[in-house]
Amino acid sequence: MLIGGFQKTSLIDYPKKIAAIVFTHGCNFRCHYCHNPELVTGAEKIADENAILGFLDTRKGKLDGIVVTGGEPCLQKDLPEFLAKLKDKGFDVKLDTNGSRFDMLENVVLKGLVDYIAMDIKAPLTKYKKIIDTDIDIAEIENSIDLIMSCGIDYEFRTTVTESLLTVEDFEEIGAVVEGAKKYFLQNFVYNKILNESFKDAKPFTHAELDRVAKILLDHGIEQVHIR
């Protein structure tokens, strides 16, 4: 695994669990607002997998789960082997993904290697390229959404929102794609470190706009809509 970072404890990244976080290197998206830019383009491993696994041996009974995030973890060819090691140690596994590598996502799901999936929905399918600044096969996104909603594993969808890239009306199309989903989180843009510094003055949605988006999603049968 190409691991770019490790956080020993988190109380907020895995719902209702105390977790550690493994950050993988590399991403095939170039989202302007990405808050982990050092993981997007970097290729040098800066964290040792064996050292992390050794540390986790000392945290059995103290940690409930491990979050594997990125970057994009599904780009890692040995992701199934790494997740299997985490499961063998008795940890629940949460996987964060952008959904662009359906085959890998399906692989780890069918092997029972993940217990919770969080997928970023970047935009309406027709506007994806504007957000991710690269070309992808949009069918991969659709297939990943369908898999996540039908596989029986706990999950959430989430979208980072900013007026520079999305409109309230865009969520009509997004809602139709994830009709009837269990949980959806809206993450308003907050400037910190980002991939594209020229984007630092981007405007977040207003509270009123977020409320309108939440209503749209609820009208599409989504069970829970939360604003972070």
Secondary structure, DSSP 8 states (H G I E B T S, - for coil): --EEEEEEEESSSSTTS-EEEEEE---S---TT-S-HHHHS--S--S-HHHHHHHHHTTBTTB-EEEEESS-GGG-TTHHHHHHHHHHTT-EEEEEE-S--HHHHHHHHHTT--SEEEEE--S-GGGHHHHHSS---HHHHHHHHHHHHHS--EEEEEEEE-TTT--TTHHHHHHHHTTT-SEEEEEE---SS-S-GGGTT-----HHHHHHHHHHHHHTT-SEEEE-
